Each structure stands twice: as structure tokens, then as C-alpha cells.
Amino acid sequence: MKPHNLGLVLGAFAGIAHLLWSVLVYLGLAEAFVVFVEHLHFVESPFRILDISLSGAVILVIAASLVGYVIGFVLGKLAGLLAKY
């Protein structure tokens, strides 16, 4: 697998996941989602959902996409190195 392609896939996945999270926060549904997931895992969180800011959401999506790309690229390079052995 080409590192660039894996980076694009993981970057897109991370970006889309965080875009969906930002939409949930904007719609006021994020807290209900978090509570639902917490109950599925038998945990309770001390955290609360803050109000959304457009600039914060944009930075979140871009940062998540970049980190996802870097992780995918590095994993792709490692997989290429390991495939030689």
C-alpha cells in the first residue's frame, strides 16, 4: 500500500468523523450522544460539551485530517519496510 494513499484515507476518515462531531455539537445533540456512549460502556464522564465556535470547528477538522494523514503515511511507510522482510 502506498503511504500517500493510506494517509489520504485515514486523514479523510479523521476529518469526516470530527466534522460529524462538530455538526452534533452545533445541533445540540452531542451531549445526548456522549451520554448514550458512556452508558454503553458503563462509565460516567465529568466533562461537558461547550458551545461551538466556527473557527474552533474548522481548526478541529483540519487538525484531525492532518494528524490522520501523518499517521496513515507513517503506517504505510512502516508496512512497506516490513513487507521487505
N, C-alpha and C positions, 0 to 999 in steps of 0.2 A: 504494500500500500504506500502511496506517495505521501510524504509528510504534509505537503501543502493541502492535499485533498482531505486528509484526516483533520487537519487544523480547521479547514473551512466547515466541515461537518460539525465538529464539536463547538466551534465558535458560533455557528448558526443555532445549534441546539441551546447553548447557554444564553444567547441573546434573545431568542424567542421565549424561553422559559421566564426570563426576567422581564420581558415585555408583557407577558401574560400576568405576571405578578403585579406589575405597575398598573395594568388595567383593573385587576381585582381591587387594588388599593383605591384607585380613582372611583370605582363603582361602589365602594364601601362594603365589599364582600370579602376582603382579605381576612378580617378578624374571624368571621364565621368559618372560613376555610382552615385557618390555623387551629381553631378550637376543634374542628372536626378531625384534623390530622392528629392533634395531640391526644384526643380521646381514643383514636385507633391504636395509638402506641402507649396508652396508659400513663401519660405524662401531663403535667400542667406547667405552663411557662409563665415566668414573671414579666415577660415582655408585652408591650402593647404596640399597636400599629399607629404610626404618626400620620399626619396629614401629608398628602402628596404635593411635591413641587415638580413642575415640568422639567426644570433644569436637573434636578436630582434624578428623575426618572430617566432622562436622556443619558446622563453620566453613568447610571447603573447599567443600562442596556449596552452602552459602548464598552464599558469596563468588563462586563461579563463576556461579551463577544471576544474582546481581545485576549482575556485570560483563557477562554475556551480554545481560541486558535493556538495560542502558545502551548498549552497542554497537549493539544492534538498533534501539533508539529513535533514536539519533543517525543511524544509516544510513537509517532510514525518513524522518526529517526532511530529510536531505540529498537523498534520492531525490525527495521531494516538491518541494523547491526546484528541483532540476534538471529536473523534469518540466514546470515552468512555462516553461522556455526552449526 
